[in-house]
Amino acid sequence: MFAREWKTRCPKHHKDGFIRYLYQTGIRDTAMTDGFLGAQIMVRDWQDSSEITLITFWDNLECIKAFAGEDISVARLYPEDQVYELDPDPFVFHYEVVEHTYI
């Protein structure tokens, strides 16, 4: 199993709207890709902005390529992202998951 991590920052007043939009775009698109195993969205608030982290889980790197394209290190952004005044990371990180336990 592999995890794909992407981060963005946005003004706090856009946080809830962007998270709803993230479900409609990134989560929906990944969920329709073979080998997608799930996702987590985490938020960390700062003074006037929020950092949003999306982690998706995949069977293997080939499944990630089916979603992201040949260069899986490049973030897949959407044209409407600019509405939320994002400061997105242009790259993503991938990790081999060696333990995945829910209690």
N, CA, C and O of each residue as an XYZ file, in Angstrom:
412
protein
N       0.853     -1.172      0.000
C       0.000      0.000      0.000
C       0.897      1.233      0.000
O       1.972      1.239      0.599
N       0.427      2.283     -0.690
C       1.140      3.552     -0.736
C       0.226      4.691     -0.322
O      -0.980      4.664     -0.567
N       0.824      5.692      0.312
C       0.103      6.905      0.693
C       0.644      8.059     -0.152
O       1.842      8.146     -0.419
N      -0.261      8.934     -0.562
C       0.078     10.122     -1.359
C      -0.339     11.333     -0.541
O      -1.514     11.474     -0.203
N       0.615     12.217     -0.216
C       0.347     13.366      0.651
C       0.476     14.667     -0.135
O       1.476     14.903     -0.812
N      -0.552     15.502     -0.031
C      -0.550     16.833     -0.650
C      -1.027     17.849      0.374
O      -1.906     17.557      1.185
N      -0.441     19.054      0.337
C      -0.825     20.114      1.274
C      -1.132     21.398      0.527
O      -0.607     21.663     -0.555
N      -1.999     22.181      1.145
C      -2.262     23.526      0.669
C      -2.576     24.413      1.855
O      -2.939     23.933      2.929
N      -2.436     25.682      1.655
C      -2.851     26.656      2.658
C      -3.924     27.536      2.035
O      -3.914     27.787      0.829
N      -4.849     28.002      2.866
C      -5.880     28.918      2.383
C      -6.311     29.817      3.538
O      -6.122     29.473      4.705
N      -6.889     30.966      3.209
C      -7.419     31.817      4.276
C      -8.468     31.045      5.075
O      -9.221     30.246      4.519
N      -8.507     31.291      6.372
C      -9.440     30.572      7.247
C     -10.884     30.689      6.790
O     -11.660     29.743      6.931
N     -11.250     31.839      6.243
C     -12.652     32.027      5.846
C     -13.029     31.166      4.633
O     -14.212     31.050      4.314
N     -12.052     30.565      3.955
C     -12.335     29.659      2.833
C     -12.229     28.183      3.230
O     -12.535     27.309      2.418
N     -11.808     27.895      4.444
C     -11.517     26.515      4.853
C     -12.692     25.573      4.606
O     -12.534     24.574      3.905
N     -13.849     25.861      5.158
C     -14.989     24.944      5.039
C     -15.435     24.782      3.591
O     -15.753     23.676      3.155
N     -15.458     25.883      2.848
C     -15.846     25.811      1.441
C     -14.861     25.000      0.627
O     -15.259     24.219     -0.238
N     -13.570     25.181      0.896
C     -12.587     24.416      0.149
C     -12.662     22.932      0.481
O     -12.520     22.098     -0.413
N     -12.881     22.589      1.730
C     -12.987     21.168      2.084
C     -14.179     20.532      1.377
O     -14.072     19.405      0.894
N     -15.306     21.225      1.308
C     -16.457     20.704      0.551
C     -16.080     20.519     -0.919
O     -16.414     19.503     -1.528
N     -15.390     21.495     -1.475
C     -14.950     21.442     -2.867
C     -13.947     20.303     -3.073
O     -13.971     19.640     -4.110
N     -13.079     20.075     -2.109
C     -12.106     18.993     -2.198
C     -12.803     17.636     -2.285
O     -12.354     16.753     -3.017
N     -13.884     17.468     -1.550
C     -14.670     16.232     -1.659
C     -15.255     16.082     -3.060
O     -15.286     14.978     -3.603
N     -15.715     17.180     -3.646
C     -16.354     17.134     -4.968
C     -15.354     16.915     -6.094
O     -15.735     16.441     -7.164
N     -14.094     17.245     -5.882
C     -13.092     17.135     -6.943
C     -12.108     16.016     -6.628
O     -12.252     14.904     -7.137
N     -11.125     16.293     -5.806
C     -10.045     15.347     -5.543
C     -10.502     14.017     -4.979
O     -10.038     12.970     -5.431
N     -11.380     14.027     -4.026
C     -11.843     12.762     -3.427
C     -12.683     11.982     -4.427
O     -12.507     10.772     -4.576
N     -13.587     12.659     -5.107
C     -14.447     11.979     -6.096
C     -13.609     11.377     -7.214
O     -13.820     10.227     -7.599
N     -12.651     12.154     -7.741
C     -11.820     11.656     -8.835
C     -10.956     10.481     -8.407
O     -10.816      9.510     -9.150
N     -10.380     10.562     -7.220
C      -9.544      9.447     -6.769
C     -10.393      8.215     -6.503
O      -9.968      7.098     -6.801
N     -11.572      8.395     -5.954
C     -12.437      7.254     -5.628
C     -12.862      6.489     -6.876
O     -13.193      5.306     -6.788
N     -12.858      7.139     -8.031
C     -13.246      6.477     -9.279
C     -12.068      5.782     -9.953
O     -12.235      5.196    -11.022
N     -10.886      5.835     -9.355
C      -9.685      5.242     -9.938
C      -9.442      3.873     -9.310
O      -9.459      3.726     -8.088
N      -9.216      2.880    -10.155
C      -8.905      1.542     -9.649
C      -7.688      1.600     -8.734
O      -6.709      2.283     -9.034
N      -7.753      0.886     -7.629
C      -6.644      0.831     -6.691
C      -6.703      1.859     -5.587
O      -5.853      1.857     -4.696
N      -7.707      2.755     -5.625
C      -7.892      3.739     -4.553
C      -8.436      3.017     -3.332
O      -9.390      2.247     -3.437
N      -7.830      3.262     -2.170
C      -8.218      2.557     -0.955
C      -8.855      3.450      0.106
O      -9.423      2.939      1.071
N      -8.775      4.763     -0.048
C      -9.363      5.657      0.938
C      -8.598      6.962      1.027
O      -7.578      7.155      0.366
N      -9.122      7.864      1.870
C      -8.505      9.185      2.004
C      -8.721      9.720      3.408
O      -9.641      9.318      4.120
N      -7.850     10.632      3.778
C      -7.985     11.379      5.023
C      -7.711     12.843      4.720
O      -6.808     13.170      3.950
N      -8.499     13.722      5.331
C      -8.257     15.157      5.236
C      -7.982     15.651      6.645
O      -8.749     15.394      7.573
N      -6.876     16.361      6.788
C      -6.503     16.910      8.089
C      -6.339     18.416      7.958
O      -5.897     18.916      6.923
N      -6.700     19.138      9.023
C      -6.634     20.596      9.004
C      -5.877     21.078     10.233
O      -6.055     20.574     11.342
N      -5.036     22.062      9.997
C      -4.319     22.716     11.083
C      -4.508     24.217     10.889
O      -4.093     24.774      9.872
N      -5.134     24.867     11.864
C      -5.381     26.300     11.780
C      -4.236     27.098     12.363
O      -3.661     26.740     13.391
N      -3.918     28.192     11.683
C      -2.945     29.164     12.158
C      -3.698     30.446     12.451
O      -4.924     30.421     12.561
N      -3.014     31.547     12.578
C      -3.673     32.803     12.939
C      -4.786     33.167     11.971
O      -5.939     33.298     12.383
N      -4.470     33.329     10.714
C      -5.496     33.728      9.751
C      -5.594     32.785      8.562
O      -6.263     33.092      7.576
N      -4.922     31.626      8.653
C      -4.975     30.673      7.556
C      -5.111     29.256      8.093
O      -4.941     28.989      9.283
N      -5.420     28.372      7.173
C      -5.545     26.951      7.500
C      -4.645     26.160      6.572
O      -4.559     26.455      5.380
N      -3.974     25.158      7.116
C      -3.205     24.213      6.309
C      -4.047     22.958      6.192
O      -4.471     22.386      7.196
N      -4.283     22.536      4.971
C      -5.114     21.361      4.712
C      -4.231     20.302      4.071
O      -3.547     20.556      3.079
N      -4.257     19.118      4.652
C      -3.470     17.996      4.142
C      -4.422     16.910      3.674
O      -5.324     16.494      4.402
N      -4.208     16.460      2.450
C      -4.977     15.350      1.888
C      -4.033     14.168      1.744
O      -2.993     14.267      1.093
N      -4.400     13.056      2.352
C      -3.637     11.819      2.191
C      -4.567     10.792      1.567
O      -5.634     10.490      2.102
N      -4.146     10.263      0.429
C      -4.906      9.204     -0.214
C      -4.098      7.917     -0.143
O      -2.869      7.944     -0.085
N      -4.794      6.803     -0.146
C      -4.159      5.494     -0.013
C      -4.446      4.674     -1.268
O      -5.554      4.691     -1.804
N      -3.412      3.951     -1.723
C      -3.456      3.264     -3.008
C      -2.847      1.869     -2.911
O      -1.977      1.611     -2.079
N      -3.322      0.977     -3.778
C      -2.754     -0.375     -3.857
C      -1.280     -0.348     -4.236
O      -0.463     -1.035     -3.623
N      -0.938      0.454     -5.258
C       0.439      0.481     -5.750
C       0.690      1.770     -6.534
O      -0.227      2.562     -6.751
N       1.933      1.970     -6.954
C       2.294      3.194     -7.661
C       1.664      3.283     -9.046
O       1.406      4.384     -9.530
N       1.415      2.165     -9.681
C       0.760      2.181    -10.997
C      -0.659      2.742    -10.888
O      -1.123      3.428    -11.798
N      -1.340      2.460     -9.798
C      -2.686      3.009     -9.581
C      -2.616      4.527     -9.416
O      -3.486      5.254     -9.896
N      -1.583      4.992     -8.741
C      -1.405      6.440     -8.589
C      -1.159      7.081     -9.949
O      -1.685      8.159    -10.224
N      -0.369      6.436    -10.804
C      -0.129      6.957    -12.153
C      -1.418      7.064    -12.953
O      -1.587      7.994    -13.742
N      -2.323      6.122    -12.752
C      -3.599      6.174    -13.466
C      -4.394      7.421    -13.080
O      -5.158      7.951    -13.887
N      -4.213      7.877    -11.862
C      -4.890      9.092    -11.397
C      -4.093     10.350    -11.734
O      -4.647     11.310    -12.270
N      -2.799     10.350    -11.424
C      -1.991     11.568    -11.447
C      -1.239     11.799    -12.747
O      -0.822     12.924    -13.024
N      -1.059     10.764    -13.543
C      -0.235     10.884    -14.734
C       1.137     10.298    -14.501
O       1.441      9.813    -13.410
N       1.965     10.343    -15.528
C       3.268      9.679    -15.491
C       4.173     10.202    -14.373
O       4.840      9.416    -13.699
N       4.199     11.527    -14.170
C       5.035     12.107    -13.101
C       4.186     12.255    -11.848
O       3.520     13.271    -11.652
N       4.217     11.243    -11.013
C       3.338     11.226     -9.836
C       3.758     12.214     -8.752
O       3.037     12.404     -7.772
N       4.917     12.841     -8.921
C       5.368     13.808     -7.911
C       4.717     15.184     -8.078
O       4.823     16.031     -7.190
N       4.051     15.407     -9.202
C       3.408     16.693     -9.472
C       1.969     16.647     -8.962
O       1.232     15.699     -9.234
N       1.583     17.674     -8.227
C       0.220     17.744     -7.691
C      -0.786     17.906     -8.820
O      -0.519     18.582     -9.813
N      -1.925     17.290     -8.659
C      -3.028     17.442     -9.608
C      -3.936     18.534     -9.063
O      -4.661     18.322     -8.091
N      -3.893     19.697     -9.691
C      -4.686     20.842     -9.243
C      -5.879     21.030    -10.171
O      -5.899     20.510    -11.286
N      -6.869     21.774     -9.701
C      -8.089     22.011    -10.449
C      -8.234     23.508    -10.723
O      -7.839     24.321     -9.888
N      -8.792     23.887    -11.877
C      -8.884     25.316    -12.240
C      -9.619     26.167    -11.205
O      -9.258     27.324    -10.990
N     -10.625     25.617    -10.576
C     -11.419     26.390     -9.618
C     -10.732     26.568     -8.265
O     -11.253     27.269     -7.398
N      -9.584     25.951     -8.078
C      -8.845     26.096     -6.814
C      -8.598     27.567     -6.479
O      -8.593     27.950     -5.309
N      -8.395     28.380     -7.504
C      -8.069     29.792     -7.275
C      -9.183     30.550     -6.556
O      -8.922     31.572     -5.920
N     -10.419     30.064     -6.649
C     -11.543     30.710     -5.959
C     -11.296     30.746     -4.450
O     -11.743     31.666     -3.765
N     -10.591     29.751     -3.941
C     -10.357     29.619     -2.505
C      -9.034     30.246     -2.058
O      -8.609     30.065     -0.917
N      -8.391     30.980     -2.961
C      -7.144     31.688     -2.651
C      -6.090     30.747     -2.063
O      -5.430     31.068     -1.075
N      -5.951     29.590     -2.687
C      -5.020     28.579     -2.194
C      -3.574     28.975     -2.428
O      -3.240     29.717     -3.352
N      -2.741     28.454     -1.561
C      -1.289     28.477     -1.745
C      -0.868     27.010     -1.739
O      -0.363     26.510     -0.733
N      -1.076     26.317     -2.869
C      -0.879     24.868     -2.883
C       0.576     24.466     -3.066
O       1.346     25.149     -3.740
N       0.933     23.355     -2.459
C       2.220     22.760     -2.754
C       2.131     22.195     -4.174
O       1.172     21.491     -4.491
N       3.106     22.487     -5.028
C       3.034     21.983     -6.400
C       3.420     20.510     -6.525
O       3.188     19.880     -7.557
N       4.012     19.974     -5.460
C       4.450     18.582     -5.480
C       3.791     17.797     -4.361
O       3.311     18.367     -3.381
N       3.775     16.488     -4.520
C       3.228     15.591     -3.505
C       4.332     14.620     -3.075
O       5.343     14.455     -3.757
N       4.108     13.997     -1.943
C       5.054     13.006     -1.430
C       4.359     11.658     -1.377
O       3.156     11.570     -1.131
N       5.132     10.615     -1.609
C       4.608      9.253     -1.580
C       5.378      8.442     -0.543
O       6.588      8.593     -0.371
N       4.641      7.589      0.131
C       5.222      6.761      1.193
C       4.725      5.332      1.032
O       3.557      5.108      0.714
N       5.595      4.383      1.246
C       5.145      3.010      1.361
C       4.594      2.847      2.766
O       5.272      3.177      3.739
N       3.399      2.353      2.880
C       2.759      2.174      4.185
C       3.176      0.802      4.709
O       2.881     -0.224      4.097
N       3.857      0.800      5.835
C       4.298     -0.466      6.420
C       3.391     -0.939      7.549
O       3.440     -2.101      7.951
N       2.567     -0.033      8.053
C       1.589     -0.400      9.089
C       0.383      0.506      8.918
O       0.523      1.720      8.765
N      -0.792     -0.083      8.944
C      -2.029      0.658      8.789
C      -3.079     -0.002      9.688
O      -3.720     -0.975      9.291
N      -3.246      0.524     10.880
C      -4.129     -0.090     11.867
C      -5.147      0.907     12.355
O      -4.797      2.036     12.701
N      -6.389      0.512     12.387
C      -7.447      1.301     13.027
C      -7.974      0.497     14.203
O      -8.210     -0.706     14.094
N      -8.151      1.158     15.297
C      -8.648      0.455     16.487
C     -10.075      0.882     16.745
O     -10.696      0.415     17.700
